[in-house]
Structures are given as C-alpha cells and as structure tokens.
C-alpha cells in the first residue's frame, strides 16, 4: 500500500521530506487517530491534526504508522549469521530484515570458543560502523553464551561452556568497540553474581537463560542486577508449584523483562498469554531468536557451528533432538500477538518497539517516533499486516 500510495501521490521519497496521513499513529504517549506526521530530511517531525502546508503528502489512509520493529535477540537472516565474520553479509541480512519490518537489531552470538566470540564481536562492530542505505541498523551486540548449563544447553555447543568472567567480557567489549549491550548466563554457575554486578557497573544488560537455576538462584541474580530472561520458557527450569524455577522468577520479579519467541511453535499461545498476564505487556519482549536460515527454504544448514534442519517453519538440531531456533520475523510475531488475542494492537506494537528498546538499554536511539530521530517506521494494515518499511524516511524496496 505504501509504495503504491507514494507513487500515486507523486512524492519524491528520496528527499525524505513529506507528511504522512494515516488512521493511527503510535506515538510515545498515546495513539493518535487520524492527522499527519511530518518527516524532514529523513527525521521525524511532529504529529499534527491539520494538514501541513507546503508539504508533499504520503497517503496511508486505513493504516497504522508505528516505529520500526526492534529485534533484540536474532542470530542472523537470509543466509548470513552474526558469527560468520562477514560484515558485508550482515549488511545484506540487515537489508532483508528491513524489507520485513525490522529497522533495528542486535546481532546475537552463540556459545563458542572465547577467541572466536571475540572475532565475531569485532566483525559485528565493523559492520555497524560501515552500515549505510536501507539496512536495519545494528544497535549493539547480544552475547548468548558461553556461560550456560549443560542441562539446558539446547542448540548451544556444550564443548565451550565456561563460568562467567569479567576479564573475558572486557576483552570482548574492547574488540567490539564498546557496543555489547546484553550478555546471558546461567546464574547457578560459579561467579555469576559477581559477573552480573560487574556488567551493571559497565552499563550492560545481564540476561538469565539456558539455566537449571532454582527460583532462589535466579532471584539472587536479579538482586545483583540481572534484568532480562532469555526466550522465556525455552531452555530453562520450568514452573512448578513447589519450585517456581527460572520461569517463576521471570513471571514475578519486579522491573525485569522476559523475552518471548512469538511463533506459536516454541511456546504455545496459552502459555504466551499466561506470561503476558503475569508479567504485564510492558515487560514482555517479542524476539525472533532467528537463525541465519531465516528467509530461506526448508533444508539443511549450519548454525553456531552445529548442523540444523529447517522444516515447516522451525529449525531443529540435525538429529531432531531439540529445537534449534526460529525463522520468525518480528512483524509476524507482532501480528501473532494480536491475532491470538494475547495483546491489543497498540500493546503488540509497543512490545516490539519501545519495550524491546528499553529492555536492551537502547531506547535513546530507537523504538519510538520522537522528533529529531531518524524516521524509521513501518506501515501496518488494520490487521497489523506489514505493508511497508521506511528507514531514514525512505521507502525500503
């Protein structure tokens, strides 16, 4: 709809200065129904109820205008992984993500050899420094591992599991040029509380996951400063009425965020609804946990150094013993939340934008339509289906 409307209206979006007309605008403080949002030289202006004078018009009547989606846990896309040591490949993955509604992302590593993780961090940082054009913006790095437990290792490589180490983290952060934003661990490992506290001092988010921790062990990590749970329900000790486990801690801990893979395959819709009701939508973060084979056809691939099989929209280890990850897009995850009546349209959009950005400590740069910021936004139809993506005010084609 957006590209047709723009073409029909004769708007030169290469200038990225225009006004948008739509039925709904998801702004930081409210949803404004009707009116106009201005874009000046690729940056957001202000919403106004009256048509701005002297500006070209992009007519998106019947649609929602929302911030571009923010994926804070994603390993790769369209044949390119965060660990491939290929900055150009990450640029190509970013372009394909933008075409599907994701405008900001945190390339996510796997459990691996310490030195290889360091090289991956350096490569992602190089990609972030050199990114241009219509590719989704790399807003930092997420380290998923290697500080996990064997029992819930999942699709992580068990050969490289180690205890948390601030010395190792500092080495990675130096190679990353300071852009690591999140680091995950199993809180039952030795040194976990000290590691979490050290990351708080460094301004980095600690996440709990791939863990068999008791409720008390998980709560102790939260007390030390951990503020996020890795793909809640998956790869962690589940909820039991006499031992609430990691899931129970995720549900009741104050001021923490719970990641959630919203494909309906990793977690059933009723369990998703239970988490959102317990935690509140303001603290649940839709993620994809997408692997490099996202956007590709069914077949055999390699992910994090391990062989995987993509079949019927889900990735498995090659021996089919475990789910390995998803091929979900965040736009589809948002639509699922809405279609399955887990969240309202506004809530689902905010969960994948402003809530996601807050959870990763990047809300100062993405996740909201704020005057002066790059005009990264999506156009959604009334059913929240993706119609178009704009980066810096320009249509991604």
N, C-alpha and C positions, 0 to 999 in steps of 0.2 A: 504493500500500500504506500509506504513512504517514498520509495523510489519513483513509483508512478505519479504520486501526487506532486513530488518535486519537479518531475519532468513536465507534467501537465501545467504546473504553475509557472514554468519558465525560470525557476530560481537557480541562480548560479551558486551551488553549494561549495564550489572551490574557494569562494571568497569567505565562506563561513560567517556571514553577517546576514541575519534574517530574523523573522519572528515565526514562532510555531503556534498554530491554532489546533487545539485538541479538546477532547471531552474531560480528561482527567490529567492533572499534573501532580506527581508525588514529590512534594516539597518537604524540607526538613521539619516544619512544624505542623503540616496538615496536607490534606489532598484538596487542591483547588479544582473545582468543576468548571470547565469552560475557561475562556480567557486566552491569554497569549503569553508565551515565554520568549524572551529575546535572547539572541546569540550575537555577540560582537567579536569579530576576528577570532572565531574559534573558541570563545569563552562564554560561559553563562552570563546573561544579564539578569533582569528581574522579571517576575511574573506580573502581569497587569490585566485587569478585567477588560480594558479597552484596547482596540486595535492600535498598535503603534504607527505613527505617521511616518511616511517616507521609507518604510522598510519592505523588502520582499517578504512574501508570505509562503510558508510551507504548511499546507493544509492537511492535518492528520485528524480530521473530524471522525468521531467514533472510536478513537484510540486513547490509550494511556501513554503518557510520556513519563518515563522513570529513569533514575540513574542507571548507568551501565552496571551489569552484574559483576560482583567481586568474588572470585573463587580463591579461597584461602588454603585449599588442600587439593592439589592437582599435580600429577607426576608427568604429564605430557599430553600430546594430542597430535593426531594426523601423521603418525609415524615418527615423531620426534619426542625424546624424553629429556627431562631435566638433567639426567646423568650421562647424556651422550657426548658431552664435551664439544658441543657444536652450537656456537652462538647463532649462526645463521639459521640452523634448524629450529631453534627456539623462536626466532623471528617468524618463520613460516608457521609454526604452531600457533603463535600469537595472532597471526592474520586469520587463520581458520577459526580460532576461538572467537575473535571479534565478529566474524560473519555469523556466529551463533549466539551473540548477545553478551559475551563476557568481555568486559573492557579493562579489567584489572585482574592480575593473578599473582600467586606466589608459587613459582616452580618448586616442586617438592622432591626431596631426595629420598633414598631408601637406606636401609641398613647395609653397610658395605665397609670395606677396608678404610681406615682413617685417612690414609693418603688419597685414596680415590674420591672420598667425600670432599676433601679439600680441593681437589682439582675440579670437581663438579661445581663447587661454590664459586671458584674463580671464573669458570666458564659462564655461569649464570650472570655473574656480575658484569662480565664483558658484554653479554647480550643486553643487559639492562642499560648499560652506558651507550650502546650503539643503536638502540631501537629507534626507528623512525616510521613514518607513514601510518598505515591503518592497523597495525598490530596491537593487540591488547597489551596494556602497559604492565611491565614487570615491576611490582611494588615491593619486592623483597624475596627472601628465601625461607622456606619451611624445611627444617631438618626432621624427617620422620625416621628416627632411629639414630644411632645403633643401640640405644640404652634400653632395650626391651627384655622381656622374659621369654624363655624357651616355650613355656606352656601356651602362650598366646602369640607366638611369632607370626602366625598366618603366612602371608606371602613374602615376608622379610627373610633374608638369608641368615639362618641360625649360626653360620660359621663366623660371623663378625659381631655377635652380641658382646657388649662390654659394659662396665659400670660407668656412670656419668663422670665426666671430668671437665672442670672449668679450664684446665690447661689446654685440653684438646679443643674445646669450644673456642677459646680465644685464638687459637691457630686458624681454625676455620673462618672465624669472623674477620681476621686480618686478610685472608685470601679473598673473602667476599667483599672487601671494601666497606664493611660495616653494615651490609644490607640484610643480614639474617634477622628475621622478625619473630620466628617461632621455632621451638625445639621441643621434641616429645621424648617422654621417658616413662618407664615403669617404676612407680615410687617404692616398690619393695627392694629395688637394687641398692647396694651399698653406696652411700654418698649422695642419695637423691635429694634430701632436704637441703644440703649444702649447695648442690648444683642449682636447685630452684631459687634459693635465696641469692645466689650469685647472679643469676640471669635477671632477677628483679633489679639488682643494682645496675645492670648493664642495659636496662630498658628493653629486654627481650621477653616474649611471652613463653611460659612453660606450659606444656600440654601433657595430660595423663592418658596413656593408652598402651595397647599391646601388653596388658598387665593382668596379673592374677592377684593384685593387691586386695587386702581386706578393706572394708569401709574405713577402719581406723587408719590404715596406712595411706589410703587415698586422701583422707581428710587431713592428715599431717602434712601432706604435700601441698594441699590447698592453704593450710595455715602458713606454710613457708612462702606462699606466693603464686603457686600454680593456678592458672585461671581458665584453662580450656581442657576439654576432653576430646580425645581423638576418635572420630567416627563412632559415636556413642552406640552401644550395644555390640558392635563388632570388635573382636579382638580384646575382650576384657571380661573379668569376672562379673557374672550377671547378678540380677536382683533376686535375693531370697529373703523371706520374711524374718529369718533369724540372723542372716548375714547379708546386709544390703549390698556389699561389694562396691565395685567401681561404678556400676550403673546407678546404684542408690546414692552414692556420693554426687554423681553428676546431676541427679534429679533434685537434690535438696540443698546443695552447697550454695551459699549466697554469692552474688556478684561474679559467678563463673559462667562460661559459655560452653555449650555442648554442640559439637559438630554432628551433622546428621546427613547420611547419604540418602537422598530422597528419590531413589529409583524404584522403590517398592519391591526390590529383589534382595538387597542387603538387610533391609528392615521392613517388616510388614506395615501397612498403613495404620492398623490399630495401635501398634507399638509406637509409631511415629507420633500419633495423636496423643498417646499417653505421656510421652516425653514433653511435647509442647504444652500440654495442660499442666504437668507437674512443674516444669521449668519456667514457663511463660515464653511466649514467642519472642520477646525482646532479648532472650538469652539462648536461642537456638539458631545455629548457623548452618544453613544448607551448604553442602560441599558436594563435589563430584568424586573425589578420590580417583579421577580418571587416569587411565594408563595411556601410554604412547599410542596404543592401537585404537584409541577413541577416534571416531570418524571414519574408520576403515571397515572392510568387510570381515565376516567370520573367517577364522583361520588360526594358524599357529604363529606366535610371536615371542619375543624375549622382553622381559620386564624386570628391571633391577637385577640383571644377571641371571634370572630364573626363567625357564620356559613356561609359557602360559598359552591357554587356548581361549579364543574369543568365540562364544557360541550363544546365539539367541539373546544378544544384548548384555552378556555378562562374561567376565573373564575368570578363568579357573587356572590353578596350577595344572601342569601338563598331565599329572596323574589323577586329576579331578578330585583330589583330597580336600581342597579348600578353595573358597572364593579368593581370587587374587586382586580384584579391583573392579571398577566400573568403567563404562564408556558413556556415562551420562553427560549431558550438557547442563549447565546451571539453569538455562532458560527452561528446559524441560522439567528440572526439579522444582522450579517455582510454579510451573503450571500444574505439576502433580500435587503440590501442597494445596493449591486452590481447588483443583478438580475433585480431590478426595476429601474436601471439607475439613482439612486439618487447620487451615488458616484462611482468613479473608484475603481478598485480592491485595488490599493495602498491606496487610501483615506479611504475606508471602513475598511481596516486592521488597519491603523494608528488611526482612530477614536476610535476603541475598544481596543487600546493598549496604545500608548503614550499619546493621547489626554485624554483618561479616567484617566490615572495615574496622569497627570498634574492637571486635574480638582479637584482631591481629595488630592493633596499635597503629593502623594506617588511616584512621578516619579523618586525619588532617589533609588528606590528598585525594581521596576517592570515596564513593559510596553515597554521595548526596549532591543534589542540584544546588550549588552555592555560587552566588555571584562572584565572578572573577576566576573560578576554576575552569580547567579545560572542559568543554562541552561534550562530555562522554555520556551518551544516553541511549536508551532503547525505546522503540515504538512497539507497543503491545496492543493486540486487538481486545475486544471486550472479554473474551475468554482467556486472556493472558497468553495467547499465542504470539510468538515473536514475528514482527513484521519487518523491522529494520534496526540496524545499529549505526550510531554516529560516534565517531572519535574526533575530538577537537572540532566539533561542529560539522564534520564532513561525513557524508554517507559512505559506509563500508560496503563495497560492491563485490 
